[in-house]
């Protein structure tokens, strides 16, 4: 990969009305790039339009919504060259109770199939252009389980494996694939974690990594290294055991 010039990109971020996606949208735009923000909430999109962002309504769980968003994004930005598949959800699950299944189903629908839908929508444009970058978003939890969030971790492990295959299949097309692997970041999704990385510090580190030449295949901030390399470093079993202590937060577990 050559380095990404974050000052001159045309970027669509699916799932950027809050959290990490919004932080990266603001940083890309501040650096000089053109940014289109995608999300489901019209009120938040309207506010971001007032800030000067392009916007597109998108529900990554709905195939037709994704195609409509693609058409709108390419209408606004025919030179689009960067896609970020940011949309994702994560919820606790009690795997002893089969009632958790709808959480598993929704998590995979959005985090895995949603990622694939967004990539598929824009891949023909990027290949036809002969250049561009797809940034997928997995998680440290995809490499080091947080047992309370079983389907979330499994879905993010799937995004990692898919990203690896996508990179191999797009080799030679001019389209790069980078995988963003966040640790816990202080957003609505990660706010309950006292060790969560401050959002602005995370955003700054990510943009620095994206600007490296060559662009890393995996965007790894310092705070996620212990997750990414736990198995290699021999700390995996101990860390999973530590992280399993959080299972006491599930209903009915505290007394055990």
Secondary structure as GFF3:
##gff-version 3
##sequence-region A 1 256
A	DSSP	beta_strand	10	14	.	.	.	ID=ss1
A	DSSP	alpha_helix	19	31	.	.	.	ID=ss2
A	DSSP	beta_strand	34	39	.	.	.	ID=ss3
A	DSSP	alpha_helix	42	51	.	.	.	ID=ss4
A	DSSP	beta_strand	54	57	.	.	.	ID=ss5
A	DSSP	alpha_helix	63	76	.	.	.	ID=ss6
A	DSSP	beta_strand	82	85	.	.	.	ID=ss7
A	DSSP	three_ten_helix	98	100	.	.	.	ID=ss8
A	DSSP	alpha_helix	101	108	.	.	.	ID=ss9
A	DSSP	pi_helix	109	113	.	.	.	ID=ss10
A	DSSP	alpha_helix	114	129	.	.	.	ID=ss11
A	DSSP	beta_strand	132	137	.	.	.	ID=ss12
A	DSSP	three_ten_helix	140	142	.	.	.	ID=ss13
A	DSSP	three_ten_helix	147	149	.	.	.	ID=ss14
A	DSSP	alpha_helix	150	170	.	.	.	ID=ss15
A	DSSP	beta_strand	175	180	.	.	.	ID=ss16
A	DSSP	alpha_helix	199	210	.	.	.	ID=ss17
A	DSSP	beta_strand	218	219	.	.	.	ID=ss18
A	DSSP	three_ten_helix	222	224	.	.	.	ID=ss19
A	DSSP	alpha_helix	225	228	.	.	.	ID=ss20
A	DSSP	alpha_helix	230	233	.	.	.	ID=ss21
A	DSSP	alpha_helix	236	244	.	.	.	ID=ss22
A	DSSP	three_ten_helix	245	249	.	.	.	ID=ss23
###
